[in-house]
Amino acid sequence: MHLGSSRTVASFSYERRDAHKGYTDRFLDMDLSRPSISVKTVPLQIKKIFVGGRGYDLWLLWNAVDAGTQWDDPQNAICIASGPMGGTPAYPGSGKSIVTAISPLTGSVIDSNVGGYFGPYLKFSGFDALRISGKCASDTIVFIDGISRKVDIIEMSGLPDDAYALSSELTDHFCQGKPMDISVVSAGPGAANTRMGCLNFSWYDSARGRVRYKQAGRGGIGTVFADKRIRAVVARWEKVSVKSNNPADLDAVKNVARCHAQEIVALDPKQNEMARIGTTHLVPIMNDFDLLPTKNFQFGSHPAAFLIGREAFEKLFDPGFDGCWKGCTVACAHGVKDFVPFTGAYRGQRVFVDGPEYETIAGCGSNLGIFDPYTILEMNFYCDAYGLDTISVGTALAFVMECFERGLITTDHTGGLDLSFGNRLNALELVHQMASGSGFGAIVGQGVRRMKGIFAKTFGADASLLNDIGMESKGLEFSEYMTKESLAQQGGYGLALKGPQHDEAWLIFLDMVHNFMPTFEQKAEALHWFPMFRTWFGLCGLCKLPWNDIVPEDNKDTPEPAKVMKHVQWYADYYTAVTGNPASPETLITMSERVYNFQRLFNLKMGFGTREHDSLPYRAMGPVTVEEYESRQQRYDDQLTGTHQVDIIGKDTAWKVAVLREKREAQYELLKDAVYKRRGWTSDGIPTVATVKRLGIDFPDVMTLLAAHGVK
């Protein structure tokens, strides 16, 4: 395959500024409608407040949009940034990028964390961040060449449709014989035809001689990308070393990096074996503790789960180094070589599948009642090729399957497809339909929130039941953990800024298994500290897995083992060594508080960000149906009689379901109160004036926004 004709519609040459103490202090600003390209300075005040990464993205997006901006408006901007530590090859997990935009699913700001080489290559090309607004007239490539110090906007024809072929072709086209120098950001036809499009961020795997991928999956940013008619953003850079960030104290960086990397090499084989099996180790753990979503989150385990867990994939994964950034010792980005799909355009061809990770296995496997690793691999492959988020796809399909089995939709609505749980061929057919925007797949691609409206209004389904079993909050589909038995994790999902995604707070084990947080105040403290520290990784260009997926051998004997404070101190030392700004574990939390509260205010600006938007479907809190209750009957009976002092003698299951619901919904509201108080928010979930002043984010437009909502 060869690319077609091309025409450069805008070109910009610039003087590259090398990173200094982790920053270039400049960002690249592009308006595709004009088109225009400019380089702008990051003000010192913004640098101090927002740190980098997600913070810079939010600041750039805030200034690009107004309260009425819709996801498909030209002024909606795609913002990409790494962070001051991003691009350090010696420290594990230092290759991350954060992407933000106004989401097609939620209508508010979305952020997504992704690996691959693009963020570091962007920075070393001279830019701490990239903002792209406007829309192209035709298929367009953005090429950021840090070696030649030039940025081009190129109209190009004859481009391959899917992300795999496109990234491979563009890598060959731009690499000048050095494919390691190229990173491509691309979407695909699924992104153009659904609201749940993802972005593929590439890196070149020299050992295997192929382009590999990580996904910025959540919230439909790939759909925004496709709507702008961007086919790809390509960055070109050359050698990277521990000196590339010009850290304030190079020896200190090397020392702390050596400590953390050596610990991972020594302990990962004894703990989760992530360098060998990635996140697939979570499948049996979740299943054992009744936390593996099964059949649209109805149940938490299944006897066939072993077929899609670590034992299956350790035999399927291609052996070799699998880091999505240079030198990362976690090396968890595994893939399957020579897989042969049995449907779709690649049917009968040998392909390489990047993944699957736990979320894809649970979402596209157990949650659909599918316990075949090969079907999961095929769904993984095509979602990546089409530019579809596997989490939203899996959760949306699970909702559809339950609706089908309950008679809320029929074959008259699905185009004749039997969508019973476990129907793997029709699940794959829906993925292909979603990618092409055809058949019933065109409806599924709108996401769970919009499907609920369509099923009720057009198909006559029970709206109340749809709301109970449709696993979305804020418009975003749930990621793949059961939350019914963990009030803290319900808060972790319901109070998450962008919607129910585990990267803010993963508290299931602390709350449900270990009972470390029996009071509302203790849960609220956890729902303050953990989201703040997890936010910090996104500010700095880091992956969180080295923090708590491989832990020191004596960690269980420390006062707060869940926080892994030895590693938190190492991260503070790492930040200090790169930036020259003295940091402690406490100051890392304050950095994140500024950005976290600003994002809450951003939600408020967009018409969200209040208590009513922190709601959950009831299935996230407790059993919706009689069969769900009876699958854990002893547990629920004990809670009613013991915790809630309810007399259940002679009562049927339907009565128990209703009473338990009343109790659990009340508990969740009390949790909101406790969390809002701990975070310094009003009872309606809005940061107070005192909070924004304490954090230094009391900008004039923020104060005007608060006043407009009665917060003075």
FENZIUR-V96304 format. One record per backbone hydrogen bond with DSSP energy under -0.5 kcal/mol. CO is the residue of the C=O (numbers start at 1). NH is the residue of the N-H. Records with the same first field share a line. If there is no record, write none. Layout:
CO: NH + NH
This chain:
5: 157
7: 9 + 155
10: 153
12: 151
14: 16
16: 18
20: 23
23: 20
25: 42
26: 128 + 129
27: 29 + 40
28: 131
29: 38
30: 32 + 133
31: 34 + 35 + 36
36: 31
38: 29
40: 27
41: 43
43: 47
44: 48
45: 49
46: 50
47: 51
50: 52
52: 55 + 56
53: 57
54: 58
55: 59
56: 60
57: 61
58: 62
59: 63
61: 64 + 65
66: 69
70: 73
73: 76
74: 134
77: 79
78: 132
79: 100
80: 130
81: 98
83: 86
85: 88
87: 89
91: 94
93: 543
94: 87 + 88
97: 114
98: 81
99: 112
100: 79
101: 103 + 110
103: 107
108: 103
110: 101
112: 99
114: 97
117: 121
118: 122
119: 123
120: 124
121: 125
122: 127
123: 126
128: 82
129: 28
130: 80
131: 30
132: 78
133: 32
139: 156
140: 231 + 232
141: 143 + 154
142: 144 + 234
143: 145 + 152
144: 146 + 236
145: 149 + 150
149: 14
150: 145
151: 12
152: 143 + 154
153: 9 + 10
154: 141
155: 7
157: 4
162: 166
163: 167
164: 168
165: 169
166: 170
167: 171
168: 172
169: 173
170: 174
171: 175
175: 178
178: 181
179: 182
181: 237
183: 235
184: 186 + 202
185: 233
186: 200
188: 191 + 192
189: 193
190: 194
196: 389
197: 222 + 223
199: 201 + 216
200: 186 + 202
201: 214
202: 117
203: 205 + 212
204: 206
205: 209 + 210
210: 205
212: 203
214: 201
215: 217
216: 199
217: 220
218: 221
219: 104 + 105
220: 223 + 224
221: 225
222: 226
223: 227
224: 228
225: 230
226: 229
228: 136
229: 140 + 231
231: 187
232: 142
233: 185
234: 144
235: 183
236: 146 + 147
241: 244
243: 246
245: 22
246: 21
249: 253
250: 254
251: 255
252: 256
253: 257
254: 258
255: 259
256: 260
257: 261
258: 262
259: 263
260: 264
261: 265
262: 266
263: 267
264: 268
267: 270 + 271
268: 271 + 273
273: 276 + 277
274: 278
277: 280
278: 281
279: 282
280: 283 + 310
281: 285
282: 286
283: 287
284: 288
285: 289
286: 291 + 292
287: 290
291: 293 + 482
294: 298 + 299
295: 298
299: 294
300: 292
302: 305
304: 307
305: 308
306: 309
309: 312 + 313
310: 314
311: 315
312: 315 + 316
313: 317
322: 333
324: 116
325: 328
332: 334
334: 355
335: 318 + 337
336: 339 + 353
339: 341 + 351
341: 348
344: 347
346: 349
349: 341 + 351
351: 339
352: 354
353: 336 + 355
357: 361
358: 362
359: 363
360: 364
361: 365 + 366
362: 367
365: 368 + 370
366: 295 + 369
367: 296
368: 422
369: 371
372: 376
373: 377
374: 378
375: 379
376: 380
377: 381
378: 382
379: 383
380: 384
381: 385
382: 386
383: 387 + 388
385: 163
386: 190 + 191
387: 198
388: 390
389: 393
390: 394
391: 395
392: 396
393: 397
394: 398
395: 399
396: 400
397: 401
398: 402
399: 403
400: 404
401: 405
402: 406
403: 408 + 409
404: 407
410: 413 + 414
411: 415 + 416
414: 417
417: 419
420: 423
422: 424
423: 427
424: 428
425: 429
426: 430
427: 431
428: 432
429: 433
430: 434
431: 435
432: 436
433: 437 + 438
438: 441 + 442
439: 442
440: 443 + 444
441: 445
443: 446
444: 447
445: 195
447: 451
448: 452
449: 453
450: 454
451: 455
452: 456
453: 457
454: 458 + 459
455: 461
456: 460
461: 463
462: 466
463: 467
464: 468
465: 469
466: 470
468: 619
469: 471
470: 472
471: 478
473: 476
476: 473
479: 481
483: 486
486: 490
487: 491
488: 492
489: 493
490: 494
491: 495
493: 496
499: 501
500: 479
501: 504
505: 507
507: 511
508: 512 + 513
509: 514
510: 516
519: 523
520: 524
521: 525
522: 526
523: 527
525: 528 + 529
526: 530
528: 532
529: 533
530: 534
531: 535
532: 536
533: 537
534: 537 + 538
535: 538 + 539
536: 539 + 540
537: 540 + 541 + 542
538: 54
540: 85 + 86
541: 96
544: 547 + 548
545: 549 + 550
552: 555
554: 557
555: 558
558: 561
560: 563 + 564
561: 564
564: 567 + 568
565: 569
566: 570
567: 571
568: 572
569: 573
570: 574
571: 575
572: 576
573: 577
574: 578
575: 579
576: 580
577: 249
578: 248
580: 582
584: 588
585: 589
586: 590
587: 591
588: 592
589: 593
590: 594
591: 595
592: 596
593: 597
594: 598
595: 599
596: 600
597: 601
598: 602
599: 603
600: 604
601: 605
602: 606
603: 608
604: 607
610: 613
611: 614
612: 615
617: 620
618: 621 + 622
625: 629
626: 630
627: 631
628: 632
629: 632
630: 633
632: 636
633: 637
634: 638
635: 639
636: 640
637: 641
638: 642 + 643
639: 644
640: 646
646: 648
648: 651
652: 656
653: 657
654: 658
655: 659
656: 660
657: 661
658: 662
659: 663
660: 664
661: 665
662: 666
663: 667
664: 668
665: 669
666: 670
667: 671
668: 672
669: 673
670: 674
671: 675
672: 676
673: 677
674: 678
675: 679
676: 680 + 681
677: 680
680: 688
682: 685
684: 611
686: 682
688: 692
689: 693
690: 694
691: 695
692: 696 + 697
693: 696
697: 699
699: 703
700: 704
701: 705
702: 706
703: 707
704: 708
705: 709
706: 709 + 711
707: 710
710: 712
